Amino acid sequence: MPKIRKQFGTADDIENALYDAIGRADLEALMELWADDEEIVCIHPDGTRLIGYAAIRTSWEEIFTRGGVHIRPLQLHTSHNVMSAVHNLIEAVFTIEGAQRDVHILATNVYVKTPLGWRLVLHHASTAPGKAKSELVANNVLH
C-alpha cells in the first residue's frame, strides 16, 4: 500500500515543517518534504551541488549523525505566485544546548505546488560573510 504523504496548504507551512524536521534530525520527515522529482537540488554551505533524492538523502543522513541542527529563520523575504514560492532568509544556527552561535547562513528555499500540495525543489545555503564560516568549520555544524 502506498504511503500517504502529508499535504501542505501553503509554502509557509512546508517551510515550518522543514526547519522542524532539521531541528529534530528527522530524516524521514525531511525527505517527505521534497518533490517527487529527480531534478531536486540541495547545496549545503561550502558543499557541492547535490542533484536527486538519493544524493540529498545521503547528505542529510550524514549531517544528522551529529544530531539536529537548530535553526531560527530570520529576515524572511518571499516571492510567491500560484504555483511556486521562493523564500530567501538568514538562518541563525543554535547549539544543541540552545545557545546561539555566531553562525548565520544565507538560504534560499524554492517550493512548487504539486497535486500533493507544496513541495521543496531547492535548498541552497551558504555561509554569510564574516565569522560564520570559521565557526561552522570549528564546530563541525555542516559538512
Sequence and secondary structure as in RCSB ss.txt:
>XXXX:A:sequence
MPKIRKQFGTADDIENALYDAIGRADLEALMELWADDEEIVCIHPDGTRLIGYAAIRTSWEEIFTRGGVHIRPLQ
LHTSHNVMSAVHNLIEAVFTIEGAQRDVHILATNVYVKTPLGWRLVLHHASTAPGKAKSELVANNVLH
>XXXX:A:secstr
        SSHHHHHHHHHHHHHHT HHHHHHTB S TT EEE TT  EEESHHHHHHHHHHHHTT   EEEEEE
EEEEE SSEEEEEEEEEEE TTS EEEEEEEEEEEEEEETTEEEEEEEEEEE SSTHHHHHHHHT   
